[in-house]
Amino acid sequence: MTLDLSSDELLSTTRAVRHRLDLTRPVPRQLLEECVDLAVQAPTGRNRQRWHFVIVTDKERRAALAEVWRAGVATPGVSDPVPTRDVRRANVVPGVMDRVFSGATHLYEHLHEVPALVIPCVEGRTDDAPVVRQAGTWGSILPAVWSFMLAARARGLGTCWTTGNLVHEKEAARILGIPHGEVMQAALIPVAYTLGTGFRPARRVPREEVLHWDAW
């Protein structure tokens, strides 16, 4: 059963969910499979369909993966310094970053309890690759992952794009049996039913700041 959302509502209310993930309610395999079925309808470069989705529900593997993710998140210097212009954009709504950091802390503490962890992957690596090759590879997995997240939202599930596992990608690959030399992990997506299904569009910077017509 899916939520009664219009296309615009679905697109504008699929949020990064952290605090409101229901950690007590298992997610049926069928729902996750339906989300994958919709994900692989996304566009893919040269129709190569190089995507893979590793869904982890086993308790011990979730715990091991969560530890790798936490180690990645806690690694000093992983994130670049945030430019002033980005700080302004992030704080377009007063207090919003306090909620973001609170949610991130909550997820850090409870990731191992999330019923399903989804690791989207793509065949081929872009280490030191030129931009055109990077764009082609990432463009063949990111649309599919977003489709997965939209499909999850329509089914009352919450998701959040995270990348802590990529800091120690080889260790995450070892836990999951992913052939690291041939397959690249794109993210780690926690998936759970949401506590309540009502979500609102986020306030963003004005369109005029990001829309360029005919030229920059």
N, C-alpha and C positions, 0 to 999 in steps of 0.2 A: 504494500500500500504506500502511495506517495502523498506528500503534502500538497495541498491545494494552492500552488504558487504559479503565478504567470511567469513567462520567460524573463521579463524584466525584474520581477521580484526575486527570482532565483539568482539572477546574475548580480543583483545589488545587495543581497543579504547572505551570500555565502562568505562567512567570516572565518578568520583564524580563531578557532575555538580551543581554549585551554582550561579556564576555570569551569566551564559548563559541560565538560565531558563526564558522562555517567560511568564511573569506574566499577560499578557493581553489576552492570547488565551486559551479558554476553551479546555479541553481534552475530547473527546467524550467517553461516557460510554462504547461503543462497544470496543474501543481500550484497555481500562483498563480490560475489561472482557476477551479479547483475551490474554492479558498478564497473567492473573490469570489462564486461561485454560492451558497455557504452563507451568506455575509455578508448577502446581500440577502434572505434569508429572515427576517431580524430584524424586530421590530415597527417601524412607522414612523407618525408622526403623520398622521392623516386619510388614511392609505394613499397619501401623496403621492410616496413613493419618490424623494426629492430627492438621494439619495446618488450620489457618483461616486468612483471609485478610479483615481488616476493611478499607474501602475506604471512605474518608471524602471529600465531595465536598460542603456541606452546609456551607455558609459563616460564620454564627455565630459559628458553631462547629469548623470550621477551626481557627477562631480567639481565641476561648477558649483554644483549644489544643495548639496553638502557644504560648499563655501566660504560660501554664504549661511547655512547652518545654523550653522557655526562662528562666523561674525560675530554671529549672534543670541545664541548661548550666551555669547559673550565680552562682550556689551554690559552695561556697568555699570548696576545698578539695575533689571534686568529682573525679578528675583525679589524678592518682599516679604521683610522680615526674618522669620525663623522664630520663632514664639512658644515660650516655655519648655516649654509642655505638648507641643508637637509634637516638640521636641528629645528629650524624655523618651520619647515613643512611638517615634520613629525609632531610638532606641538601646535598645529593649527587649531586644535581644540584644547583649551587649558585642562591639564590633569590627565590627558589621555595616555601619556607615556608612563605615568604611575600605574595605570591599569595594565598597560602592556607588560611592564616589568613584573608586576604582581602575578600576572598570568604565566609569564615565563618561569618565574620561581616555582609556581604551583606545578607546572608541567615537569620541571627539573626534579621535583621531589616525588612525583607520582607516575612518571612515564612507564615504569615497569608494571603499573596496575592497569594501564589502558588495555582494553580487551583485544585490540588488533593493531599491529604496527605494519604499515605498508611501505616497502622499499621499492620505488620505481627504478628501473634500470634500463640502460640502452646498450646494445652491442656496439663495440668500437670505443676507443678512448681518444680524448682530445688533448692529452697532456702535450703542451708546447705546440699545439696545432695552430695554423693560421686562422684568423677570425672567420673566414668564409666556411672553413670546415667545422669550426666550433658552432657557428650558427646553424649549419645543416644538421648537425648531430643533436644539439639541444632542441632545435625546432622540431625534431622527430620524437621527442619524449614529453616536452612541457605541455603541449596542447592536450595530449592524452591524460596527463596527470590532472590538469585543470578539469577536464571532462569527468574524470573519476570523482573529484571533489564536488563538482556540481551534482553529479548523480547521487553522491552520498547525502548531500544537503536535502535533496528532494525526498530522500527516504528517512529523514529525521536523524541523520548521522552528522556528527561534527568532525571536522578535519583541521589540520594545521600544517603548513609547509615548514619543515625544520631541516637543518643540514649538519647537526652536530656529529653525525656518524661519518661524515666525509673527511673529517680531520684525521681519523684513524680508519680510513676506508678498507685497508687490507685486513685489519682485525675484524671489522664487521663482515667482510667477505668470507673470512675463515669461519666465523660462527654460522653463516648461512649457506656455505658451500658455493658461493658465487665465484666464477673464474675471473679473478681480478684483472689479469692481463688482457682479457678480451671483452669484459663487460664493465661498464661504469655505473655506479650508483648515482642517482640524481637527487635523492632527498630521503627523509624518513617522515612518513605521514601517520600520526596517531589517528585512530578512527574509533569512535564510540558513539552511542546514542547521546543526544544532547539533553541537558536538564532544561526542559521547555523547548519549544520550537520557534518561538518568536525572536527574530533578529532584525535589526534595523540597518538601513544603508549607513555607511560611515561618512563623516564629513571630510571632504578632501579639499586640497587647494583649488582655487578657481580655475575653470577651464582655460581662461585666458593665459594662465601661466604655463600650460603644457601643450596647447594647440598651436601648431605652426601651419600657415596656409600658403602653399606655393614655394615658400622658402623659410629658413630659420628666422 
